[in-house]
């Protein structure tokens, strides 16, 4: 890096502290502040933070810890019950969003392959924003939280399949052997995690539970170890982290681990949102701003309506359908990863990639505003809506 890691951290976290203070004084969401800071200090802004590779890699740890903590709060029996109910809604909604993204890309003038990738990118909602803006009590103990988790997990699995398709074979072809291996690897990873926790991890925790530092290190090692193992067998690190969390969710120590890892998770999530803003190529914005606005508007308008309709058909309350619809009314960090992989494999051009990035940032910002000012969440500027 041209600047040292210390200098980068100084710019990111001191800048985040300043701009977050301004955001709170002006009653703006903190997520918006972190993204704006990245755009301001990054290579396409003032160019103070020039090499984002390390920062981006570190920011990915925030997503991994987020999924690990999510798994810690999910009982296996409850998870399967939620996934069973959310499957039809998740698959139908993803298909609708994919078709909509393809048609908008076609109308704008992108190629067939670019339209397919745009459709893939539109299928998913942000796990980070969806979970981070959901109050802990709702996430853990209420039906809204269960449905949100089920839908997001199903979308994450579909996103993994899309990434496998993009990474396998030649352009426009699928390596079915690799795809089948991924389907087989998921239950095998779950079985390994269950056995390792039962016969090794829990015994270590029981023997050394007086040493808080050891429990902290053991939890981080287990989370990152499962994430790395998942990558090695063709799955995503997020999937491995979630399985790591759910494998010890029934342990009495689970809540202790969750409480102690939250500050570490927030540290890396700040890096994630900073890197998101910093990677945005402002020079290409003039070419895609109109298409990005149209695509973002479609996402922000259509996703809440689709989720409200599909959940209503399952006899869910109207208020719950709108609540979940607006909380999932954006595209995902997986969409950015899909755009990156497709660009790296020369499936799409940089213009299409920038349009997906711009759409992601717009929907992240607008959907965050909608939730923060209208629904209970941990970072609401209103005392009436703030729920931790």
C-alpha positions in Angstrom: 0.0 0.0 0.0 1.2 3.5 -0.7 0.1 4.5 2.8 0.7 2.4 5.8 -2.1 0.2 7.4 -2.0 2.5 10.4 -2.6 5.6 8.2 -5.5 3.9 6.4 -7.1 2.9 9.7 -6.6 6.5 11.0 -8.3 8.0 8.0 -11.1 5.4 8.0 -12.0 5.3 11.7 -11.2 8.9 12.7 -13.1 10.1 9.6 -16.0 7.7 10.4 -16.1 9.1 14.0 -16.3 12.7 12.6 -18.8 12.0 9.9 -20.9 9.8 12.1 -21.2 12.6 14.6 -22.4 14.9 11.8 -24.8 12.3 10.7 -26.3 11.9 14.1 -26.6 15.6 14.6 -28.5 15.9 11.2 -30.5 12.8 12.0 -29.0 10.7 9.1 -28.3 6.9 9.1 -24.8 5.9 10.1 -24.6 3.5 7.1 -25.0 6.4 4.8 -22.1 8.2 6.6 -19.7 5.2 6.2 -20.5 4.9 2.4 -20.1 8.6 1.8 -16.8 8.6 3.7 -15.5 5.8 1.4 -16.5 7.7 -1.7 -14.8 10.9 -0.3 -11.5 9.3 0.7 -11.2 6.6 -1.9 -9.3 6.4 -5.2 -12.2 8.1 -7.1 -12.6 10.9 -4.5 -9.7 12.7 -2.7 -7.5 9.6 -3.2 -6.3 9.5 0.4 -6.8 5.7 0.7 -5.4 4.4 -2.6 -5.1 0.7 -2.2 -8.3 -0.9 -1.1 -7.4 -4.6 -1.5 -6.4 -5.2 2.1 -9.3 -3.0 3.5 -11.8 -4.9 1.3 -10.5 -8.3 2.3 -10.7 -7.3 6.0 -14.2 -5.9 5.5 -15.4 -9.3 4.3 -14.7 -10.6 7.8 -17.5 -8.3 9.1 -20.0 -10.2 6.9 -18.6 -13.5 8.1 -19.0 -12.6 11.8 -22.5 -11.3 11.1 -23.5 -14.7 9.7 -21.7 -16.5 12.6 -23.6 -14.4 15.2 -26.9 -15.0 13.3 -26.2 -18.8 13.5 -25.6 -18.5 17.2 -29.2 -17.3 17.7 -30.9 -19.9 15.5 -32.0 -23.2 17.0 -31.6 -26.0 14.3 -35.3 -27.1 14.6 -36.5 -23.6 14.3 -34.3 -23.0 11.3 -35.7 -25.9 9.3 -39.3 -24.9 10.1 -38.5 -21.3 8.9 -36.8 -22.5 5.7 -39.8 -24.7 4.9 -42.2 -21.7 5.1 -39.9 -19.3 3.3 -38.9 -21.5 0.4 -41.8 -20.8 -1.9 -41.8 -17.0 -1.2 -38.0 -16.9 -1.7 -37.9 -18.8 -5.0 -40.9 -17.1 -6.6 -39.7 -13.6 -5.6 -36.2 -14.2 -6.8 -37.5 -15.4 -10.2 -39.6 -12.2 -10.5 -36.7 -10.0 -9.6 -34.4 -11.8 -12.0 -36.8 -11.4 -14.9 -37.3 -7.8 -14.1 -33.6 -7.1 -14.0 -33.1 -8.8 -17.3 -35.9 -6.8 -19.0 -34.6 -3.5 -17.7 -31.1 -4.4 -18.9 -32.4 -5.3 -22.3 -34.4 -2.0 -22.5 -31.2 -0.1 -21.7 -29.2 -1.9 -24.4 -26.9 -4.3 -22.6 -25.9 -7.7 -24.1 -27.7 -10.9 -23.4 -25.0 -12.1 -21.0 -24.9 -8.7 -19.2 -28.7 -8.9 -18.8 -28.4 -12.3 -17.3 -25.9 -11.1 -14.8 -28.0 -8.0 -14.0 -31.0 -10.3 -13.4 -28.9 -12.4 -11.1 -27.8 -9.3 -9.2 -31.4 -8.1 -8.7 -32.5 -11.4 -7.1 -31.1 -10.9 -3.6 -31.5 -8.6 -0.7 -28.8 -7.4 1.7 -28.1 -9.7 4.6 -26.1 -6.9 6.3 -28.8 -4.2 6.1 -31.7 -6.6 6.7 -30.2 -8.0 9.9 -28.4 -4.9 11.1 -31.6 -2.8 11.0 -33.7 -5.5 12.7 -34.0 -5.1 16.5 -32.4 -8.0 18.5 -35.7 -8.8 20.2 -37.5 -9.1 16.9 -34.6 -11.1 15.3 -34.5 -13.7 18.1 -38.1 -14.1 19.4 -40.6 -12.9 16.8 -42.2 -14.2 13.7 -40.9 -11.3 11.6 -37.3 -12.2 12.5 -37.8 -15.8 11.7 -39.2 -15.0 8.2 -36.4 -12.5 7.5 -33.8 -15.0 8.4 -35.4 -17.8 6.3 -35.7 -15.6 3.3 -32.2 -14.2 3.5 -30.7 -17.7 4.0 -32.5 -19.0 1.0 -31.4 -16.1 -1.0 -27.8 -16.5 0.1 -27.9 -20.2 -1.0 -29.3 -19.1 -4.4 -26.5 -16.5 -4.6 -23.9 -19.2 -4.0 -25.4 -21.2 -6.8 -25.2 -18.2 -9.1 -21.5 -17.7 -8.2 -20.8 -21.3 -8.9 -22.4 -21.0 -12.3 -20.3 -17.9 -13.1 -17.1 -19.5 -11.9 -17.6 -22.9 -13.7 -17.0 -23.8 -17.3 -16.8 -21.4 -20.3 -19.0 -18.4 -20.9 -22.6 -19.3 -20.8 -22.0 -22.9 -19.7 -22.3 -24.6 -16.4 -20.0 -27.2 -14.8 -22.7 -29.5 -13.5 -20.1 -31.7 -11.7 -19.0 -28.7 -9.7 -22.6 -27.6 -9.1 -23.5 -31.1 -7.9 -20.5 -31.2 -5.6 -21.7 -28.0 -3.9 -25.1 -29.6 -3.2 -23.3 -32.5 -1.6 -20.8 -30.4 0.2 -23.4 -28.4 2.2 -24.8 -31.3 4.3 -21.4 -32.8 4.7 -20.1 -29.6 6.1 -23.1 -29.4 8.5 -22.4 -33.0 9.6 -18.7 -32.3 10.2 -19.6 -29.2 12.2 -22.1 -31.1 14.4 -19.7 -33.9 15.1 -16.7 -31.6 15.8 -18.7 -29.4 18.2 -20.2 -32.4 20.0 -17.0 -34.4 20.5 -14.2 -31.7 20.5 -15.4 -28.1 20.9 -17.9 -28.4 23.7 -15.5 -30.6 25.7 -12.8 -27.9 25.4 -15.4 -25.2 26.4 -16.5 -27.2 29.5 -12.9 -27.8 30.6 -11.6 -24.3 30.2 -14.8 -22.1 30.5 -13.1 -20.1 33.3 -10.7 -18.6 30.9 -12.6 -15.9 29.0 -9.8 -15.1 26.6 -9.6 -18.7 25.6 -13.4 -18.9 24.9 -13.1 -15.7 22.8 -10.2 -17.1 20.7 -11.9 -20.5 20.4 -15.1 -18.9 19.0 -13.1 -16.8 16.4 -11.0 -19.8 15.4 -14.1 -22.0 14.9 -15.9 -19.3 12.9 -13.0 -18.5 10.6 -12.0 -22.2 10.4 -15.5 -23.2 9.1 -15.6 -20.3 6.8 -12.2 -21.3 5.2 -13.3 -25.0 5.0 -16.5 -23.9 3.2 -14.4 -22.0 0.6 -12.1 -25.0 0.2 -15.0 -27.3 -0.7 -16.7 -24.9 -3.1 -19.2 -23.0 -0.9 -19.0 -19.5 0.4 -17.3 -18.3 3.6 -20.6 -16.8 4.8 -22.2 -20.3 4.5 -19.4 -21.8 6.6 -19.7 -19.1 9.2 -23.4 -19.6 9.6 -23.0 -23.3 10.0 -20.3 -22.7 12.6 -22.7 -20.5 14.5 -25.7 -22.8 14.4 -23.6 -25.8 15.3 -23.1 -24.3 18.8 -26.4 -22.5 19.1 -27.7 -25.0 21.6 -24.7 -24.6 23.9 -25.1 -22.5 27.1 -22.0 -20.5 26.1 -23.6 -19.3 22.8 -25.0 -16.0 24.1 -21.8 -15.2 25.9 -19.9 -15.6 22.6 -22.5 -13.5 20.7 -22.2 -10.6 23.2 -18.4 -10.6 23.1 -18.1 -10.8 19.3 -20.5 -7.9 18.5 -17.9 -5.1 18.8 -15.5 -7.0 16.6 -18.3 -7.5 14.0 -19.1 -3.8 14.0 -15.4 -2.9 13.6 -15.2 -4.9 10.4 -18.6 -3.8 9.1 -17.5 -0.2 9.2 -14.7 -1.3 6.9 -17.2 -3.0 4.6 -19.3 0.0 4.1 -16.3 2.2 3.7 -14.8 -0.1 1.0 -18.3 -0.1 -0.7 -18.2 3.6 -1.2 -14.5 3.7 -2.0 -14.7 1.2 -4.8 -17.3 3.1 -6.7 -15.9 4.5 -10.0 -17.3 8.0 -10.1 -15.8 8.6 -13.6 -18.3 6.1 -15.2 -21.3 7.4 -13.3 -22.3 9.8 -16.1 -22.8 6.8 -18.4 -25.0 4.8 -16.2 -26.7 7.2 -13.8 -30.0 7.1 -15.6 -30.1 3.3 -16.0 -29.0 2.9 -12.4 -31.8 5.2 -11.2 -34.4 3.3 -13.2 -33.1 0.0 -11.9 -32.9 1.2 -8.3 -36.4 2.7 -8.5 -37.8 -0.6 -9.8 -36.1 -2.5 -7.0 -37.3 -0.1 -4.3 -40.9 -0.1 -5.6 -41.3 -3.7 -6.7 -39.6 -5.7 -3.9 -41.9 -4.5 -1.1 -45.0 -5.1 -3.3 -43.9 -8.6 -4.3 -43.0 -9.7 -0.7 -46.3 -8.2 0.6 -48.3 -10.1 -2.0 -46.5 -13.4 -1.6 -46.5 -13.3 2.2 -50.2 -12.3 2.1 -51.0 -15.5 0.1 -49.5 -17.4 3.0 -52.0 -15.7 5.4 -49.4 -13.4 6.9 -50.7 -10.0 8.2 -50.6 -7.0 5.9 -48.4 -5.0 8.3 -45.9 -7.8 8.5 -45.7 -8.2 4.7 -44.9 -4.5 4.2 -42.4 -4.5 7.1 -40.4 -7.4 5.6 -40.9 -6.0 2.1 -39.3 -2.7 2.9 -36.6 -4.2 5.0 -35.6 -6.4 2.0 -36.2 -3.6 -0.5 -32.6 -3.4 -1.8 -30.1 -5.6 -3.6 -27.4 -7.5 -1.9 -23.7 -7.4 -1.1 -23.8 -10.7 -3.1 -24.9 -8.6 -6.1 -21.6 -6.7 -5.9 -19.7 -10.0 -5.6 -21.6 -11.3 -8.7 -20.7 -8.2 -10.6 -17.0 -8.5 -9.6 -16.8 -12.2 -10.6 -18.6 -11.6 -13.9 -16.3 -8.7 -14.7 -13.2 -10.7 -13.8 -14.3 -13.5 -16.1 -15.0 -11.0 -18.9 -18.7 -11.9 -19.0 -19.8 -8.3 -18.6 -18.2 -4.9 -19.3 -17.2 -2.4 -16.7 -20.1 -0.2 -17.6 -22.6 -2.9 -16.6 -20.6 -3.6 -13.4 -20.7 0.1 -12.4 -24.4 0.2 -13.0 -24.9 -2.7 -10.7 -22.7 -1.0 -8.1 -24.6 2.2 -8.4 -27.9 0.5 -8.1 -26.6 -1.3 -4.9 -25.5 1.9 -3.3 -28.7 3.8 -4.2 -30.9 1.0 -2.9 -28.8 0.5 0.2 -29.2 4.2 1.1 -32.8 4.7 0.2 -34.0 1.4 1.8 -32.0 2.3 5.0 -33.7 5.7 5.1 -37.1 4.0 4.7 -36.5 1.5 7.5 -34.7 3.9 9.9 -37.5 6.6 9.7 -40.5 4.2 9.6 -39.8 0.9 11.4 -38.2 -0.1 14.7 -34.4 -0.5 14.4 -31.3 -0.3 16.5 -29.9 2.9 15.0 -33.1 5.0 14.5 -32.8 8.7 15.1 -36.2 8.8 16.8 -36.4 7.5 20.3 -39.9 6.1 19.5 -38.4 3.7 16.9 -35.1 2.9 18.4 -35.0 -0.8 19.5 -31.7 -2.5 20.3 
